[in-house]
Amino acid sequence: MPSHQPWYHDNITRSKAEDLLSKAARDGSFLIRDSESVQGAYALCVLYQNCVYTYRILPNEDKQLSVQASEGVPIRFFAMLPELVEAYYNPNMGLVTHLQYAVQREEEAEEEQESNSLPPQLPPRNFLADAKESETKTSEQATKSLSDTYLMRLQHIDLSALSEEHQMAVQEYFRTSICLDAEQVQNGNPNLPGLKKLITAVCKNLNCEISRVLPALEIFHRALDQQLSPGIGPKQILVDSGQSISYRLEQLTKLLYSIEDKAKSSVFEAVGYDGGHRKSLIPIVSFEVKQELLGISTKMVLKVDVESGKLFFKKSKDGPEDKYFVHNKILQLVKSQKMHAKLIIVVETEKEKILRKEFVFDDTKKREGFCQLLQQMKNKHSEKPEPDMITVFVGTWNMGNAGPPPNIDSWFHCKGLGKTRDDTADHIPHDVYVIGTQEDPLGEREWSDTVKNALRKITNISFKQVAIHTLWNIRIIVLAKPEHENRISHVFSDSVKTGIANTLGNKGAVGVSFMFNGTSFGFVNSHLTSGSEKKLRRNQNYVSILRFLNLGDKKLNPFDITHRFTHLIWLGDLNYRVDLPSSDAENIVAKIKQQQYHDLLSRDQLGMERNDGRVFLHFEEEEITFPPTYRFERDTRDKYAYTKAKATGTKYNLPSWCDRVLRKSYPLVHVVCQAYGCTNDIMTSDHSPVFASFEVGVASQFVSKQGPNSAPQGGIQIMNCVAILLTKSKTRFFIEFHSSCLEKTVKTSEGDNTEQSDGSIKVWFGNKVELTPIISDPEYLLEQHILICVKSTDCDESYGEGCVALRAAQFCYREFQITLTHQGEKTGTLTGGIQLRTSEFKPTEKLYDFIKIERDDAAPSKGKGGDKSVVTPAHDISNPNYMGFSFKSGNVSDKGWSYSMTPRTVCGGAAGCKESKKTSYDVGVRSPTAINYTMNEDEKLSEMLDNPLYGSMAKSQAKDQGHPQPDRLTPSIDGDPNRPPLLVPRNRSFTSSENRSQPQTPVGLHPPGQKKPVIPSRSDGGMAPHRPPLPTKSRPEPQTPKPRDYRDTSEFPSKQRVPTRPGPLPPQKDMHSEHPKTGRPVN
């Protein structure tokens, strides 16, 4: 590795290389970096006429290096990189210009600063680190000093317990062999042969004993293994005595633990013993509520019996049950948006009549607890073989190198400060528990037992360990309910070091990934650089983890971990601080005591960095409503210890939200955060444990309802793709489409490049791409996502990745616009259209459709009689979420609220326009992946009109606007065709590309047969808050409602409905009439 060469920049990113060359600003400037696409290869980057040209340097079978230069140039091979670089200083070598100016490597000053503050507890360093402490020492002096040091230590140790043979062996190693090992290391051999010889001699008898014992234990283990089929004998076990004694001991230890666990499990199961714990049962819970009847408020009691599947209505707590409804007769729970404690329960009577019963709980948390219990009841008594929703607990705790207290139940109960669970939900266990710790002093086995015992005590369930991974004192453990053991597969774990020089593991990350049936999960626990002033170093830690943590499907090589999983959850001690001067310490503490977090969160470094797009791009974090979790005095939560005396002076650690949980999910999937807070009774560390609870929709391993001969034919078409790439590279591009639902990876042909005035490159991929799914059942396809990667034809490196949900095109052709990212940076945007060719089908009801949120202006009919159509329709409601108001940290805007507003008439792919049955499917998610179909950048008011958390408040603000607004008509929200359209503000559309201009609409962007819409002028599109009204001709006029109502769906973020048209729309008509077409520049 030519690390000493000034032009070699190791594994820097492509975008960083382009920045360095741009700063050099001279033709012929060059650098060499590691290739992102080929392991062991390099990339030669050359600047010419303000463009960067990239050439791959590939090794052959003999490790000879060659440059992939222009066609027709003879291939030359070189043994070493310096020799290759020297040759290409000459002209006419096939490069765009010969090499002239080597771009020097940037030194990271912060690395040196951090090395001065080494953590007190680190693994012993080898002698090289000690030798470097004095530059005047020669290597011979260092090794001699090392030998003398250990011999002196040996003289002060009692060796009487050792045999004479072992005493002599140890003394001899420190006298001579350690110096020989040092010489070997200097010559490039790090294997320490002297040490190996010593261990082999000392453990000679032990090694023989292991060779004798290990085969017997392995045969015993195979007999206990449940996965072994009857009648299959054990394979012959080959014991390799050449393996190191430490590895064989580790193997022996793991085997003993596994045998103990399997034997206990088998015996306990055979005799019906549950380990001293009864079967997990959820006790009967009662809720005192008020019911409004004819304007009279009446007190009632709702009693939930999850185990029997019944909901009882009682007039008093101790009185007899008035009536009850069985779980399958409870059709829906509808939360009121306006009254946060109000809930509508939709039930079916014995005579198949539908009743809507309205109740008001004591507070919002009681209502949430009731809803969770009812959802647990539905799930418990469901006839579905596989779950479509699970709950995931995520916890992070910096333990401060101290053991845990005897009781940590509050952490797993989500009790303490912030957004917490109600007491009534205490007995509802999560399906998966993910616990991340930092500065954890316990061993893996000890910590695993501690967590399992705590969960067994509060849930009466013996959770199964999915994975555990440790890097020094950073650890992650994943546990799951026993019934999910066969649903979890493809488990991977990995770690990345980001400590001093990225070689020490005192800082870094550990991660675990797995599949839960058809849904992929990734979890990352990180401990980033500490210190208020080291914000940029923390950003670098994040990028390193993003690039080098190896989790998930290895076939998705072009994509980093932010694109590999349906859900990625990042937790840990991120160490971002409140960016205020130390003189404000007392003022900060005063604001915390008064729970005035708003001003402090506005100075939260993580929030500010996210807002500027530097880290955690498109991640989401639930509102922070709990106090800073660092730095407390130990054994109390009443006092922050924000000063620390050091030899160099007083160091300030201002109270900060260091411990965080963030998530990033694919677009249009169901995920709701039910809790986010910290404990206030676990005080052994200077950090408080943080918890988060998520309700997550999961896909089953799909089995089609159709017969093998009647399976519907289907396909996916992606067309009219236009990319805007923020790069100076001079190359050609193509697109790769990846998905587990596709038969194979699909590539487009080369796109046509056009250089833009702002330095970006516009690439037009004109051809329509046909993707063939492995299963064409529409219900399966709507759960799938397509990963998109824009690549260079020269070096096969990615210039941006994104994701599109097939659910977006459920009803008709859809245009999409996504932000392209690469290794945590925004690299451009991609626009295009997507269409599904599938047959009509009736979707399966999902468990998470059971709970809805009713919009303020929905006006469902109230009556005791009626048929099932009285059930609140899907388009009146949105996904459930906690209804509290709080400050969003860092002013990071929410991207992608959407509602489920199924249109009555839609364009159904190749079959044309069809009448679509209403479904109760509710997308209703916060899409963190920046896939925005109609969301408006400056449309803060419009966002609030759509957001169920802010609906009523937004409308009052709209009335206060003093300037005239252009009119736009939208159909009534409750779906009544006779209701007149509502006036709403008209705003221009935006995409998540933020401040970058968008591509012009290419010719032929819209499908054939589609009339090109009139594009509004800038004054029409809402370019300024005081814009003039629309011209008369461009204003949409109210139309008389027709029997068929062509509307847009709301399965996309912040969707506004379009007006009813007087006539039918042609097939594949774009429904975004108020939206400038894809590719139109937006400034």
QUIPESUL-V618043 format. One record per residue. PHI is phi in whole degrees, -180 to 180 (none if undefined). D_LAST is the distance of its C-alpha to the last C-alpha in Angstrom with 1 decimal. Layout:
BEGIN
PHI:D_LAST, PHI:D_LAST
END
This chain:
BEGIN
none:46.0, -81:45.4, -68:43.8, -81:45.6, -77:43.8, -66:41.1, -86:38.8, -93:39.1, -112:36.3, 59:37.7, -106:35.2, -65:31.9, -76:28.8, -63:27.2, -65:24.0, -66:26.3, -62:28.3, -63:25.3, -63:24.4, -64:28.1, -68:28.3, -64:25.2, -67:26.9, -64:30.1, 56:28.4, -133:31.6, -59:32.4, 94:34.9, -68:33.8, -151:34.4, -154:35.0, -125:36.4, -133:35.4, -72:36.6, -70:35.3, -83:33.1, -104:34.4, -126:38.1, -66:40.5, 86:42.5, -100:40.4, -124:38.4, -126:35.2, -94:35.5, -108:32.1, -125:32.2, -95:29.8, -150:29.9, 52:27.7, 64:24.9, -121:25.0, -104:26.9, -106:29.6, -117:31.3, -123:34.9, -83:36.8, -111:40.3, -112:42.5, -88:46.0, -95:48.7, -62:51.7, -94:53.5, 65:50.6, -82:50.1, -100:46.5, -142:44.9, -99:41.5, -81:39.7, -97:39.1, -66:38.8, -66:41.1, 90:44.5, -86:44.8, -59:47.8, -80:47.1, -116:48.6, -112:49.5, -135:49.7, -79:51.4, -132:49.2, -62:45.6, -57:46.7, -64:48.8, -64:45.9, -62:43.6, -60:46.5, -67:46.9, -85:43.3, -70:43.5, -82:45.3, -73:43.4, 59:43.5, -109:43.4, 99:40.7, -89:37.6, -64:34.9, -157:36.6, -73:39.4, -69:39.0, -133:39.3, -124:37.7, -75:37.9, -83:35.0, -71:36.8, -70:36.4, -82:34.8, -86:37.3, -95:36.3, -66:38.0, -68:37.5, -61:39.8, -67:42.6, -61:42.1, -68:42.3, -68:45.5, -79:47.2, -121:46.8, -68:48.4, -67:49.0, -65:52.6, -104:53.2, -133:52.4, -59:54.3, -57:56.8, -86:55.4, -78:57.3, -65:59.3, -62:56.6, -64:54.5, -70:57.6, -65:58.6, -76:55.3, -67:56.0, -126:58.3, -70:57.3, -83:60.9, -74:62.2, -86:63.0, -64:62.6, -65:66.4, -62:66.6, -65:63.9, -69:65.6, -64:69.0, -63:67.6, -63:66.1, -64:69.5, -63:71.3, -61:68.9, -72:69.4, -65:73.2, -68:73.5, -62:71.6, -65:73.9, -67:77.0, -96:75.9, -112:75.5, -74:78.4, -104:78.9, -65:82.1, -76:80.4, -90:79.6, -70:82.0, -62:83.3, -62:81.6, -71:78.2, -59:78.8, -65:79.6, -66:76.6, -67:74.1, -63:75.9, -65:75.9, -64:72.1, -71:71.3, -80:73.9, -128:73.0, -66:70.6, -66:67.6, -69:67.8, -65:68.0, -62:64.9, -63:63.1, -64:64.0, -60:62.8, -63:59.3, -62:59.2, -90:60.0, 98:57.2, -108:59.1, -90:57.8, -84:60.3, 51:62.9, -62:66.0, -63:68.3, -66:66.7, -60:66.8, -65:70.5, -64:71.2, -64:69.5, -62:71.3, -68:74.6, -67:74.2, -100:72.9, -58:75.4, -68:77.1, -64:73.9, -63:72.4, -64:75.6, -68:75.4, -63:71.8, -60:72.7, -81:75.5, -86:73.6, -59:70.1, -60:71.3, -64:73.1, -67:70.1, -67:67.8, -66:70.2, -62:70.5, -66:66.7, -66:66.5, -67:69.1, -82:67.0, -68:63.8, -69:62.8, -80:60.9, -76:64.1, -73:65.5, -60:69.2, 89:71.6, -93:69.4, -77:71.1, -69:69.5, -73:68.5, -68:70.4, -99:68.9, -100:68.8, -93:69.0, -94:67.7, -73:69.6, -79:67.7, -69:64.6, -64:64.2, -65:66.2, -67:63.1, -66:61.3, -70:64.4, -65:64.9, -62:61.4, -62:62.0, -65:65.3, -63:63.7, -61:60.9, -65:63.6, -63:65.7, -60:62.9, -64:62.0, -62:65.6, -61:66.0, -65:63.0, -67:63.9, -65:67.6, -60:66.8, -61:64.4, -66:66.9, -67:69.8, -59:68.0, -68:66.7, -67:70.3, -98:72.0, 76:69.2, -86:68.7, -108:65.2, 75:65.5, 89:66.8, -122:63.8, -73:63.9, -62:61.4, -63:58.0, -128:58.3, -96:56.0, -68:58.2, -69:58.2, -123:55.8, -111:56.1, -126:53.5, -87:54.4, -135:52.2, -119:52.3, -123:52.3, -94:51.8, -130:54.3, 54:54.8, 79:53.3, -109:55.7, -86:54.5, -122:56.7, -79:56.9, -142:56.9, -127:56.9, -103:54.9, -114:56.6, -106:54.8, -113:57.1, -64:54.9, -65:57.9, -89:59.5, 75:56.2, -129:57.0, -118:55.4, -101:58.0, -110:57.8, -128:60.3, -84:61.3, -150:62.3, -62:61.9, -100:65.6, -80:66.3, -73:66.6, -68:63.7, -72:62.8, -163:61.3, -143:59.1, -126:56.6, -79:56.5, -53:53.3, -78:52.9, -99:53.2, -93:50.3, -87:47.4, -166:44.4, -113:43.4, -121:40.7, -82:39.3, -80:38.4, -80:35.0, -78:36.2, -108:39.5, -71:39.1, -106:42.8, -93:43.3, -142:43.8, -106:44.8, -106:47.2, -99:47.5, -128:50.9, -116:53.1, -84:56.8, -64:59.8, -91:59.7, 61:56.1, -97:54.7, -102:51.4, -117:51.4, -112:48.5, -109:49.8, -104:47.8, -134:48.6, -120:47.4, -88:47.8, -65:48.6, -158:45.1, -65:42.0, -64:43.5, -64:46.6, -62:44.6, -64:42.7, -62:46.0, -62:47.5, -62:44.6, -67:45.0, -66:48.7, -65:48.3, -67:45.9, -64:48.4, -63:51.1, -61:49.2, -68:48.5, -65:52.1, -102:53.7, -69:51.2, -90:52.8, -72:49.9, -72:51.1, -129:47.9, -72:45.5, -110:42.0, -154:41.0, -133:42.1, -113:41.7, -126:40.9, -94:41.9, -126:40.1, -130:41.8, -135:41.3, -152:43.8, -85:44.5, -80:48.3, 63:48.9, 56:51.7, -126:53.8, -67:55.1, -75:54.0, -72:56.0, -62:58.4, -122:56.1, -122:52.4, -61:52.3, -60:49.7, -62:47.1, -79:47.6, -84:48.0, 57:44.5, -113:46.4, 147:45.6, -119:42.6, 103:39.1, -88:38.4, -118:41.8, -86:43.9, -76:46.6, -59:50.3, -66:50.8, -96:48.6, -60:50.7, -92:52.7, -93:49.8, -77:49.3, -78:46.1, -79:46.2, -133:44.9, -118:45.1, -120:43.0, -121:44.2, -112:42.8, -128:44.8, -129:44.5, 49:47.5, -91:49.7, -85:53.4, -86:54.8, -78:55.6, -59:53.9, -64:56.9, -65:57.5, -69:53.9, -60:53.8, -65:57.0, -61:55.8, -68:52.7, -61:54.7, -65:57.5, -64:55.1, -68:53.4, -64:56.8, -68:58.1, -96:55.3, -119:54.7, 62:58.1, -124:56.4, -91:57.0, -73:53.5, -92:53.3, -83:51.6, -83:48.9, -164:48.1, -146:48.5, -145:47.1, -131:47.7, -125:46.5, 53:48.8, -105:48.3, -104:45.0, -142:45.9, -135:44.5, -133:46.7, -121:45.9, -123:48.5, -140:48.6, -59:51.0, -59:53.9, -69:53.1, -94:49.8, -58:51.6, -86:51.6, -92:48.0, -101:46.6, -147:46.5, 52:44.8, -84:45.1, -131:43.8, -142:43.6, -162:42.6, -145:41.9, -137:40.1, -93:41.4, -129:39.1, -71:41.8, -54:43.1, 58:41.9, 58:40.7, -119:44.4, -104:45.7, -98:45.1, -68:45.3, -129:41.5, 153:39.6, -152:39.1, -124:41.2, -144:39.9, -136:41.3, -134:40.0, -163:41.8, -102:41.5, -108:42.6, 52:43.6, -101:40.5, -117:37.9, -98:37.1, -125:37.0, -133:36.3, -131:37.2, -126:36.7, -112:38.6, -126:37.6, -126:39.0, -94:36.7, -55:37.6, -91:38.9, 105:38.4, -61:35.8, -84:35.0, -105:34.4, -62:31.0, -66:29.8, -66:32.9, -63:32.3, -60:28.9, -66:30.8, -57:33.3, -59:30.8, -65:29.4, -62:33.1, -64:34.0, -60:31.1, -80:32.1, -112:35.9, -75:36.8, -104:38.4, -130:38.4, 77:38.1, -67:38.4, -69:39.1, -72:38.0, -90:34.3, -59:34.6, -67:31.0, -102:29.6, -81:30.0, -68:31.5, -74:28.2, -114:28.2, -86:31.9, -128:32.8, -58:32.2, -134:32.4, -116:32.2, -117:33.4, -113:33.3, -132:35.8, 136:37.7, -88:38.1, -78:34.7, 67:35.9, -73:32.6, -112:33.8, -79:33.0, -86:31.6, -133:33.8, -65:36.6, -62:40.0, -67:41.3, -90:39.5, -57:41.5, -64:43.8, -65:41.0, -63:39.2, -62:42.4, -63:42.9, -66:39.5, -66:40.3, -63:43.6, -89:42.0, 58:39.5, -97:36.6, -85:34.3, -57:31.0, -66:30.9, -70:32.2, -67:29.7, -69:26.8, -108:28.4, -70:29.1, -61:28.2, -64:27.4, -61:25.0, -68:23.2, -67:23.2, -65:21.9, -62:19.2, -88:18.1, 74:18.5, -88:21.6, -140:24.1, 50:24.7, -63:21.3, 69:21.2, -79:24.6, -126:25.7, -134:28.3, -65:30.2, -56:30.2, -90:32.6, -126:35.4, -121:38.1, -72:39.1, -55:38.4, -96:40.6, -147:41.6, -121:43.8, -91:46.8, -72:50.4, -67:52.2, 70:54.4, -155:52.5, -116:49.1, -98:49.7, -140:49.1, -91:46.3, -99:47.7, -93:44.9, -120:47.2, -145:49.0, -77:51.6, -132:51.5, -61:53.5, -86:50.6, 129:50.1, -82:48.6, -105:45.5, -104:43.2, -120:41.7, -64:39.8, -52:39.7, -147:36.7, -90:35.4, -75:36.3, -98:37.2, -138:34.4, -135:33.8, -125:30.4, -142:29.7, -142:27.4, -126:28.2, -63:27.3, -69:25.2, 59:27.2, -119:30.3, -91:32.5, -154:32.6, -134:33.4, -87:34.2, -94:37.5, -155:38.3, -158:36.9, -170:39.0, -137:41.8, -79:45.6, -129:47.6, -128:51.0, -108:50.7, -128:51.3, -76:52.8, -114:49.6, -85:47.4, -113:44.6, -95:44.5, -63:44.0, -114:40.7, -128:40.7, -147:38.2, -129:39.1, -124:37.1, -101:37.8, -129:36.7, -77:37.0, -127:38.8, -95:39.5, -84:43.1, -67:44.6, -74:44.2, -126:47.3, -67:46.8, -75:48.7, -79:49.3, -72:52.3, -62:52.0, -91:52.8, -112:50.5, -63:47.3, -69:44.4, -84:42.6, -149:38.9, -161:36.0, -125:32.3, -117:30.1, -122:26.7, -143:25.0, 56:22.0, -80:20.6, -132:17.7, -111:16.9, -112:14.3, -109:16.5, -90:16.0, -148:19.4, -105:21.3, -68:24.2, -103:25.7, -158:26.8, -106:26.7, -131:25.6, -141:26.9, -114:26.4, -111:29.2, -113:29.7, -120:31.9, -173:33.5, -70:37.0, -89:37.1, -97:36.9, -66:40.0, -159:38.5, -70:35.3, -116:33.5, -117:31.7, -90:29.7, -78:30.3, -61:28.3, -88:24.8, -98:23.6, -90:21.5, -137:19.0, -77:17.7, -95:14.1, -66:13.5, -88:12.1, 95:15.5, -82:14.7, -119:16.8, -98:16.1, -121:19.3, -105:20.5, -104:23.4, -78:24.7, -75:28.0, -78:28.7, -109:30.1, -103:33.1, -107:33.9, -103:37.4, -80:38.0, -74:41.4, -130:41.9, -98:40.5, -63:41.4, -62:38.3, -66:39.0, -68:38.9, -64:35.7, -68:33.8, -90:34.5, -99:33.1, -133:29.9, -109:28.8, -90:27.7, -118:25.5, -133:25.7, -93:24.1, -121:26.8, -87:27.8, -74:30.7, -76:32.1, -120:32.7, 59:32.0, -94:29.8, -79:26.9, -114:23.3, 157:21.9, -130:23.3, -158:22.4, -144:24.2, -127:24.3, -89:26.8, -68:29.1, -61:29.5, -59:26.0, -103:27.7, -60:30.9, -109:31.0, -165:29.1, -56:26.6, -130:23.3, -91:20.0, -129:18.7, -144:15.8, -129:16.9, -86:16.1, -90:18.5, -131:20.5, -148:23.5, 51:26.1, 87:24.0, -113:20.9, -78:17.6, -118:17.7, 152:15.0, -136:14.3, -135:16.6, -119:16.4, 176:19.6, -130:22.3, -135:25.4, -144:28.6, -104:32.0, -108:35.3, -137:37.7, -86:40.5, -73:40.5, -154:41.7, -106:42.3, -69:40.5, -76:42.7, -67:42.4, -99:40.9, -62:42.4, -76:39.1, -79:38.8, -66:41.9, -112:39.9, -128:37.2, -121:35.4, -87:35.8, -71:33.1, -59:34.1, -94:34.0, -74:35.8, -129:39.2, -68:41.5, -70:45.0, -109:47.7, -172:51.0, -82:53.6, -104:54.2, 135:52.2, -104:51.2, -70:48.7, -70:45.9, -75:45.8, -56:44.2, -53:40.8, -68:38.5, -62:35.7, -80:32.9, -90:34.1, -138:33.7, -139:31.7, -62:32.7, -71:34.9, -160:33.7, -63:35.3, -95:34.8, -81:34.9, -103:32.2, -158:31.4, -81:28.8, -88:26.5, -62:26.9, 71:24.3, 55:21.7, -77:20.6, -72:18.9, -72:20.7, -117:19.0, 95:20.5, -65:23.1, -144:24.5, -124:27.5, -97:30.2, -122:30.2, -70:32.1, -72:31.9, -74:35.2, -132:34.4, -137:32.2, -87:31.9, -104:34.1, 63:33.3, -70:35.9, -81:38.1, 81:35.7, -85:35.3, -129:37.7, -77:38.7, -101:37.5, -71:39.7, -69:38.2, -120:38.2, -97:38.2, -64:35.9, -129:33.3, -67:30.4, 40:29.2, -122:27.8, -92:25.2, -82:23.6, -86:22.9, -98:21.8, 61:18.1, -94:18.8, -121:16.8, -98:17.4, -141:16.1, -71:15.1, -106:12.4, -66:10.3, -93:11.1, -92:14.2, -63:16.8, -64:19.2, -65:19.0, -58:19.6, -72:22.6, -63:23.9, -87:24.1, -72:25.3, -67:29.1, -79:29.5, -131:27.7, -53:28.2, -67:30.6, -66:29.0, -65:25.5, -68:27.2, -68:29.0, -69:25.8, -63:24.3, -70:27.4, -83:26.9, -67:23.7, -87:24.7, -94:22.2, -69:22.4, -114:20.4, -62:19.9, -92:22.3, -144:22.1, -101:25.3, -136:26.1, -64:29.6, -64:31.9, -73:31.4, -83:35.1, 84:35.2, -82:37.6, -69:37.0, -88:38.9, -81:36.7, -65:34.3, -63:30.6, -98:28.8, -85:26.1, -134:23.0, -64:19.7, -101:17.0, -131:13.6, -76:10.5, -87:10.8, -144:9.4, -129:11.1, -73:12.7, -72:10.8, 58:9.1, -88:6.9, -86:7.2, -73:5.7, -104:8.2, -71:11.2, -69:12.4, -66:15.1, -74:18.3, -65:21.4, 76:23.5, -67:21.0, -90:22.9, -60:26.5, -59:29.2, 85:30.4, -99:27.2, -74:26.0, -71:22.5, -73:20.7, -77:19.2, -89:15.4, -67:14.5, -74:12.9, -63:9.9, -67:12.7, -73:14.1, -85:11.2, 82:11.3, -77:8.5, -142:11.2, -64:14.5, -106:16.7, -89:15.5, -73:18.4, -67:20.2, -65:19.8, -61:22.1, -58:25.4, -69:25.2, -91:22.0, -79:23.3, -70:25.0, -99:28.6, -61:30.9, -117:33.1, -69:36.6, -59:36.6, -102:37.9, -59:40.0, -108:37.3, -115:34.0, -87:31.0, -132:28.6, -87:26.0, -84:27.1, -113:25.9, -80:26.4, -118:22.7, -58:20.8, 50:20.3, -77:21.4, -102:21.8, -79:24.5, -96:24.2, -70:26.9, -66:30.2, -97:30.3, -69:33.5, -135:34.2, -69:33.8, -88:30.8, -69:31.3, -58:31.6, 63:28.5, -69:26.4, -69:22.9, -90:23.1, -92:19.5, -70:19.7, -92:17.2, -110:14.6, -56:12.5, -67:14.4, -56:14.0, 100:12.1, -76:9.8, -61:6.4, -126:3.8, -100:0.0
END
